[in-house]
């Protein structure tokens, strides 16, 4: 072998032996149990969509939006899924360093589930009844506005705190008159109800014109500032997982069930198809996937302000030159002016995917 050929052979061997570039490890927490609603994330994980963006992802189930926001702010996770209400509230009350970076549900699937046998057919029928709730649940945040639009006296309703995992069973057992769920969970919850000889009826908040942003992708201020490229790649991956699920719902659910075998395939398909209507709709057609519209953002903020879910943070007089203090003062001004949109520095950022 000539010297030149030897050098070429050594170079080729080195190329083959070189390991693949290390991927960025990312910890991602959803907002709830891994039902079909989250098949996009888990299916995309199995399909290698995150890996295609140079991300070695680990997905963990959540225990409510408030839990996800708190843990992400404390460094427990890098990205998460949380309701817009939880992000705005945490940011406004305590200036928690977490922001929304993409809208997932541009129209809210918030609803109350009732049993058909209860005779309750609308929100007015809930007066004098008991509704289950978990701590920090956004349904309770928004309900006063829904009640107002529906002509319901919210003061005549009793909220009963309990473990979210027991909610559906308590409703089916008639220990509750209503339970808060996203409407996309109806398929599998109703299947359980039918097994017990009951049937679940959905009372959607949107039925009375209550159109707000709901589930969003969130990140910490530090991640956004220090790793903008990773943030963009993560969002590209998330967008791809939804597009894949939209075009391949059955394959998405098969991959999801491989990862989460306790989820039945038909339950997954029912949830995925329902979920996608809140992701791909007239709003996403007009503004694009993940994007906000000023009008709906304004309405979401007003709904929270008027229902008392935000409060003015304390602002020391000695902090007038501090940007966070100035933001808090602006929030206080927004509180006094209900029509004001919240400062973007408090709760909102869009990173193009």
C-alpha positions in Angstrom: 0.0 0.0 0.0 1.4 3.4 -1.0 1.8 6.1 1.6 -1.0 8.2 0.0 -3.4 5.3 0.0 -2.5 4.5 3.7 -3.4 8.1 4.7 -6.7 7.9 2.9 -7.5 4.5 4.6 -6.7 5.9 8.0 -8.8 9.0 7.4 -11.8 6.9 6.3 -11.4 4.7 9.4 -11.4 7.7 11.6 -14.5 9.0 10.0 -16.3 5.7 10.6 -15.1 5.5 14.2 -16.1 9.1 15.1 -19.2 9.0 17.3 -22.4 11.0 16.3 -22.5 14.5 17.7 -23.8 14.6 21.2 -27.5 15.7 21.4 -28.8 18.2 23.8 -30.5 16.6 26.7 -33.9 18.1 27.4 -36.4 17.4 30.2 -40.0 18.0 29.2 -43.0 17.8 31.6 -46.5 17.8 30.3 -49.5 19.1 32.3 -51.3 15.8 33.1 -51.4 12.0 32.7 -50.1 10.7 29.3 -53.5 10.1 27.7 -54.1 10.4 24.0 -54.1 14.2 24.4 -50.3 13.9 24.7 -49.8 11.3 22.0 -48.1 13.9 19.8 -45.3 14.3 22.3 -44.8 10.6 23.1 -45.4 9.4 19.6 -42.9 12.0 18.3 -40.4 10.8 20.9 -40.7 7.3 19.6 -40.6 8.4 16.0 -37.3 10.2 16.5 -38.7 13.7 15.7 -36.9 15.3 18.7 -33.7 13.4 17.8 -33.9 14.8 14.3 -33.5 18.3 15.9 -30.5 17.2 17.9 -32.5 16.7 21.1 -32.3 13.8 23.5 -35.7 14.3 25.2 -37.2 12.8 28.3 -40.9 13.3 28.8 -42.5 13.2 32.3 -46.2 13.4 33.1 -47.5 16.4 34.9 -49.8 17.0 37.9 -51.6 20.1 36.6 -50.4 23.3 35.0 -49.5 24.9 38.3 -47.2 22.0 39.2 -45.5 22.2 35.8 -44.9 25.9 36.1 -43.5 25.7 39.6 -41.2 22.8 38.8 -39.9 24.4 35.7 -39.3 27.7 37.4 -37.3 25.8 40.1 -35.1 24.1 37.4 -36.7 20.7 37.6 -37.5 20.7 33.8 -36.4 22.6 30.7 -39.7 22.9 28.9 -43.3 22.1 29.8 -47.0 22.2 28.9 -49.1 24.5 31.0 -52.4 26.4 30.7 -52.1 30.1 29.8 -53.9 30.9 33.0 -51.3 29.2 35.2 -48.4 31.1 33.4 -50.1 34.5 33.6 -51.0 34.0 37.2 -47.6 32.9 38.3 -45.9 35.7 36.4 -48.3 38.4 37.7 -48.4 37.3 41.3 -44.8 36.3 42.0 -42.9 37.3 38.8 -42.1 33.6 38.3 -39.4 33.4 35.5 -41.5 31.4 33.1 -43.0 32.4 29.8 -45.3 30.9 27.1 -43.3 30.3 23.9 -46.1 28.8 21.7 -49.8 28.4 21.9 -51.0 24.8 21.6 -54.7 25.1 22.0 -55.8 28.4 20.4 -59.3 27.7 21.5 -60.1 26.4 25.0 -61.4 22.9 25.5 -62.4 23.8 29.1 -65.7 22.2 30.0 -67.7 20.6 32.7 -68.8 16.9 32.6 -72.2 16.0 34.0 -74.2 12.8 33.9 -77.1 12.6 31.5 -79.1 11.0 34.3 -78.7 14.2 36.4 -80.9 16.2 34.1 -78.4 19.0 33.9 -78.3 20.4 30.3 -76.7 23.8 30.7 -74.6 25.9 33.2 -77.8 27.4 34.7 -78.6 23.9 35.9 -75.5 23.8 38.1 -76.9 26.2 40.7 -77.1 24.5 44.1 -74.8 21.7 42.8 -71.3 20.4 43.7 -68.4 20.6 41.3 -65.1 18.8 41.9 -61.9 20.8 41.6 -58.1 20.3 42.1 -55.9 23.1 43.6 -55.0 25.8 41.1 -57.3 24.3 38.4 -57.9 26.9 35.7 -61.6 25.8 35.3 -62.4 27.5 38.6 -60.4 30.6 37.5 -62.5 31.0 34.5 -65.9 29.8 35.7 -67.2 33.2 37.0 -66.9 34.7 33.5 -68.6 31.6 32.0 -71.4 31.8 34.6 -71.8 35.5 33.8 -72.2 34.8 30.1 -74.6 31.9 30.8 -76.8 33.8 33.3 -75.7 31.5 36.1 -75.3 32.6 39.8 -71.8 31.3 40.5 -72.3 32.0 44.3 -74.8 29.2 44.4 -72.3 26.5 43.4 -70.1 24.5 45.8 -66.6 23.6 44.8 -65.2 20.4 46.4 -61.4 19.9 46.4 -60.1 16.4 45.6 -57.5 14.4 43.9 -57.8 14.8 40.1 -57.3 11.1 39.6 -60.5 10.4 41.5 -62.6 13.0 39.7 -64.2 11.0 37.0 -65.0 8.1 39.4 -66.6 10.4 41.9 -68.8 11.9 39.1 -69.9 8.5 37.9 -70.6 7.4 41.4 -72.8 10.6 41.7 -70.8 12.0 44.6 -70.3 15.1 42.4 -72.8 16.8 40.1 -70.1 18.0 37.7 -66.4 17.6 37.1 -63.9 19.9 35.2 -62.3 18.3 32.2 -61.0 19.3 28.8 -63.7 18.2 26.3 -61.1 16.2 24.5 -61.2 13.7 27.4 -64.8 12.8 26.8 -64.2 9.7 24.7 -62.5 7.6 27.3 -64.2 9.0 30.3 -67.6 8.3 28.7 -66.5 4.8 27.9 -65.9 4.3 31.7 -69.3 5.9 32.4 -71.1 3.6 30.0 -69.6 0.6 31.6 -71.3 1.7 34.8 -74.6 2.3 33.1 -74.2 6.1 32.8 -73.5 8.6 30.1 -71.5 11.8 30.3 -72.7 15.0 28.8 -70.2 17.8 28.0 -70.9 21.5 28.9 -68.2 23.4 26.9 -67.1 26.8 28.1 -66.8 27.9 24.4 -70.5 27.3 24.0 -71.2 30.6 25.7 -68.5 32.4 23.7 -65.7 31.9 26.1 -62.8 31.7 23.6 -59.4 31.9 25.3 -55.9 30.4 24.9 -55.5 27.2 26.9 -52.5 24.8 26.8 -49.2 26.3 25.8 -45.5 25.3 25.6 -43.5 27.1 28.3 -39.9 27.7 29.1 -37.9 29.6 31.7 -36.5 33.0 31.1 -32.9 31.7 31.5 -33.4 29.0 28.8 -34.9 31.5 26.4 -32.0 34.0 27.0 -29.1 31.6 27.2 -30.1 28.9 24.8 -32.2 30.5 22.0 -31.1 27.9 19.4 -32.1 25.0 21.6 -35.4 26.7 22.3 -36.1 27.2 18.6 -35.1 23.6 17.8 -37.4 22.3 20.6 -40.3 24.3 19.2 -39.6 23.0 15.7 -39.7 19.5 17.1 -43.0 20.1 18.9 -44.5 21.6 15.7 -43.4 18.5 13.8 -45.0 16.2 16.3 -48.4 17.8 15.8 -48.1 17.8 12.1 -47.2 14.1 12.2 -50.1 13.4 14.4 -52.5 15.4 12.2 -51.3 13.4 9.1 -50.8 10.0 10.8 -53.2 9.7 13.8 -53.2 5.9 13.9 -49.4 5.6 13.7 -49.0 8.3 16.3 -51.3 6.4 18.7 -49.6 3.1 18.0 -46.2 4.7 18.9 -47.8 6.3 22.0 -49.2 3.0 23.2 -45.8 1.4 22.7 -44.4 4.0 25.1 -47.5 4.1 27.4 -49.1 0.6 27.2 -51.8 1.4 29.7 -53.5 3.7 27.2 -56.0 1.8 24.9 -55.5 2.5 21.2 -59.2 3.5 20.6 -59.0 5.9 23.6 -55.9 7.4 22.1 -57.4 7.9 18.7 -60.5 9.5 20.2 -58.5 12.0 22.2 -56.0 12.8 19.4 -58.8 13.6 16.9 -60.6 15.8 19.4 -57.4 17.5 20.5 -56.4 18.4 16.9 -59.5 20.5 16.5 -58.2 22.9 19.2 -54.8 23.1 17.5 -55.7 23.3 13.8 -58.7 25.6 13.3 -59.7 29.1 11.9 -57.3 30.8 14.4 -54.2 28.7 13.3 -55.1 29.3 9.7 -55.2 33.0 10.2 -52.2 33.4 12.5 -50.2 30.2 12.1 -49.3 27.4 14.4 -48.2 28.4 17.9 -49.0 32.1 17.4 -51.1 34.4 19.5 -53.6 37.0 18.3 -53.8 40.3 20.2 -57.6 40.1 20.5 -57.7 36.6 22.0 -54.7 37.3 24.3 -56.5 40.4 25.5 -59.7 38.5 26.2 -57.7 35.8 28.0 -56.1 38.4 30.2 -59.4 40.2 30.9 -61.0 37.0 31.9 -58.3 36.4 34.5 -58.3 40.0 35.7 -62.0 40.2 36.2 -62.1 36.9 38.0 -59.5 38.0 40.5 -56.9 35.3 39.5 -54.1 37.9 39.4 -53.2 40.4 42.0 -50.8 43.3 42.1 -47.3 42.2 43.2 -45.8 44.2 46.0 -43.4 46.9 44.7 -40.9 48.4 47.1 -40.5 52.2 46.7 -36.7 51.7 46.6 -37.0 49.6 43.4 -38.1 52.2 41.0 -35.2 51.6 38.7 -35.5 47.8 38.8 -37.1 46.5 35.5 -39.1 43.8 37.4 -40.4 46.5 39.7 -41.4 48.7 36.8 -43.2 45.7 35.2 -45.0 45.2 38.5 -46.1 48.8 38.5 -47.4 48.4 34.9 -49.3 45.4 36.0 -50.8 47.4 38.8 -51.8 50.0 36.3 -53.4 47.2 34.1 -55.3 46.1 37.2 -56.8 49.5 37.5 -57.5 49.6 33.8 -59.3 46.3 33.0 -59.0 46.8 29.2 -55.2 46.9 29.3 -53.2 44.0 27.7 -50.6 42.6 30.1 -47.0 43.6 29.5 -45.3 41.1 27.3 -42.3 41.0 29.7 -44.6 39.4 32.3 -46.1 36.5 30.4 -45.6 36.3 26.7 -42.9 35.6 24.2 -43.0 33.9 20.8 -39.9 32.2 19.5 -40.3 31.3 15.8 -40.1 27.6 15.1 
